[in-house]
Amino acid sequence: MVAFLPTAMAPAGRPAPTAADLAKLPLILYETGANTRVVIDSWFRRAGLAPRPNMELGSVEALKVMAAGALAACSAH
């Protein structure tokens, strides 16, 4: 899995954000029920968190465009 983040949202001094880091950001995730979303939800649950996406989409390309536009943090595979 990969998290796409606008540079301004990336955690300082660490190569990868944690679930806690991402939970604080506006999130755009795959739609509920999609295989990728099941993996994402499981990752958050293992950290004791639940993602609260601002938006859910079914297209990885749409997710990338949103992250590239510095609108939110997104995940893809």
Secondary structure, DSSP 4 states (H G I P E B T S, - for coil): -EEE--GGGSPTT-SS--HHHHHTS-EEEEPTTSHHHHHHHHHHHHTT-----SEEES-HHHHHHHHHTTS-EEEE-
